[in-house]
Structure formats: structure tokens, C-alpha cells
């Protein structure tokens, strides 16, 4: 079991690549203000990890011995959030610096305001965890060793209590403490292990990886809204393809997208489609092009939607109605696992519905579709279907050539509310008295 040592390895300024010029001015202000009031303050977590790897992080977290109430009192532009563990968000324009109080061990928890500082359910999942401690204890409470590295703007040193630097050099993701216990405390840590391994192109340490398949079912106890937030982090950060592959490898996908996971076991073409969608999204992010979760979600759920559509057609339903019914049914089922907001489910269904519209070679009438706001996404989806091995009788070539023949026609890119304004309510005319 990994635990924090009493003395940290201290890496001086001339022995590490972390530079203040690569740290957010807002984070430096927060640390400086806390230090000026006699509190400890360290940059911690992913920002330190990425700076050590030569990256340029966008998010910065600060750890301190000040309580959330003390931090809030120092910054008028802040608010305390969280129930499981209270933290403070300090806002500078659009930037938010997250400030956490050093966490302590559970066995020293005391009641606060008649509420238990620590509360778990029967499975060991943490429901409340407001236990404060020292810097050394905080390091032991972090999730992975590579995220338990601290940088001080006072002496410019990096502090390493758990050989996080060694794991960076070995390119390994290693959980702190007993893996099974830590996953039971918060099953989302399994997704975080996958996410960091994909993002950093690291291996997951054997002891960290081993319990994941057997505990994957615990994700079903996580609120669907929280899993949607985690899904965005998994698939919308530029490494969706590797993430998807790891989710399958460790038997996690079946507890996030169960209908999809079932189809993938039977259809290599379905796997190819989803991987093509993931790869395309990664390439767009790398090229700084806009992306939407709706496209990846449409690809993830397309295989079971198609299978259910075929079943409904076999039972006498016509194709458009069968597709609409299949899409609605699969979405309702999926929402029990991941709470996808309507702003994404609506375009998903339009992308699916458009696949039928694109099957018809319309001559002059086809040019009208080119201006539709969903045409580009639906067309890209059609191309991915062809790339995955589906025989669409040259539809991709047809729509490609039609666009080339009419470069003057561009899809509607106005915001959703402008492209589809709500109809104005008609005012009722008052009847004149007789």
C-alpha cells in the first residue's frame, strides 16, 4: 500500500522545468494572497503534472491549510461549493481557480455542526468527506501519484511525497493506497485512471488496473448527471479514440453505454464506425475546429439504434417510423445511465433522421438539403459509415460532388435559437362590448 512519507522529496528550481511564466496569473495571485495571510498555498494536481511534462495546462488548482470559510473570507470573488467535500471557486473573469483545504485521514474525523465529517454507504462509497489535515496527509488522500505533486511559488520547489516523479518517468498511472478501497470510495476514479492513461499515453500500473473489471458495475451507482460530465472529459479532450479502446478493455463501456457494448461484441463494423468518429473528433480538436458531443453520442448509439430499427421493420413498421421509434427508445434507455441534455439529444436524432434523407439522390431538390444546419454533421456521419465498411452505393461520392458543384450553398450556421425562432404568440383581440 502506498502512503505519504513524513518527509517529501524536494526538487529545487534548477532541477525541474516548472516556470512561473507558464502558470496562470490568477493562480499566482491566489497563492500570494493566502501566503500573505499566513496560510500555506501550493499549486497541485494536473497542472503541476503537465508542467513537469512540458505541457501548457489551462486549469489550475491550489491546495492550502486555510478552511473553505477562511478562503472565502479572503476573496470576495469566490464561493463555496460541494457537499461531499467543500471547495472554493475563486473567479477571475472567465477563469476559475479551485482552492481545496488539505484533506486528512478518515479515522481522525470529527462531527461538525451535528453533521458527520465522513459518511459512506454500504458499498464503501464516500457520501460526505469534510476532513481536514496537513500537507503530508493531503498527499496521501489524492487519487494518483502523478496528481500528488505540489509546487510552491514561495521557494519555487516541487514537493513529492509519493514518488509521483518516478511514475512520471516510468509513464505509469498508479493509484494511492489500496486500489479496491479507493475505487469503492469513488467509482469515478476508475474513469479517471482511463482518462489520464489515454491523455498522457501512460500505462496503468498492474495493481491499479487489476480491480477495475470486477468493480466496473459500481459506476451504475453514480448519478447520471455526474457521468455525463465525466463523459465529456473522456471524449471531448482530444484523445477519444484511445479512451474508447481502454473503456472496452477494462469492461467499463458496458456500464456507460450498455446497449452499444452489446452490439460491439457482434459487429466489427460497429466498432470501426465508432472508432472512426472518435478519430475524427480527435483530429478536429487537434486542428482547433469546433466539435460537439452530439456527434460522438450519435455514433456511439447508432449501432443499437440500427439493430432495433431492423427489428421494428421486420414487424411491419415502415423505415422512417421505425428509425424514429428506435432512436426514441434507445435514448430513453440510455438516459438512465448518462443524463444527456436535450441540447444534444435533439441534434443526435436529426443526424440519424438525415441518414434516410441522404439515401435519396434528389437532383435539383438535393441542393435544398445542403443549406440545412445539420447537413454537414449528417454528411460527415455518412462518410464515417462508408469508412467503417458499410456499402451505401456511392452516396458519399454523390453528396461530395453535389457540394463541389454548388460551392455557393453553405449550411446554416446561425445559433439554434436564431435558426429556429419560437413562434410568436398571437394576441387575442378583445371583443368590443355590444
Secondary structure, DSSP 8 states (H G I E B T S, - for coil): -----SS-EEE-GGGS---GGGS-HHHHHHHHHHHHTT--EEEETHHHHHHHTT---S--EEEESS-HHHHHHH-TTEEEE-SSS-EEEEEETTEEEEEEE-B--GGG---BTTB-SEEE-TT--EEEE--B--HHHHHHHSSBGGG-EEE-TTT--EEESS-HHHHHHHTEE-BSS-HHHHHHH-THHHHHHHHHHHHHT-EE-HHHHTTHHHHGGGGGGS-HHHHHHHHHHHHSSS-HHHHHHHHHHTT-GGGTSHHHHHHHTT-HHHHHHHHHHHHHHHHHHHTT----HHHHHHHHHHHHHHHHHHHHHHTT--HHHHHHHHHHHHHHHHTTTS---HHHHHHHHHHHHHHHHTTS--GGGHHHHHTSTTHHHHHHHHHHHHHTT---TTHHHHHHHHHHHTTT-----S-HHHHT--------------
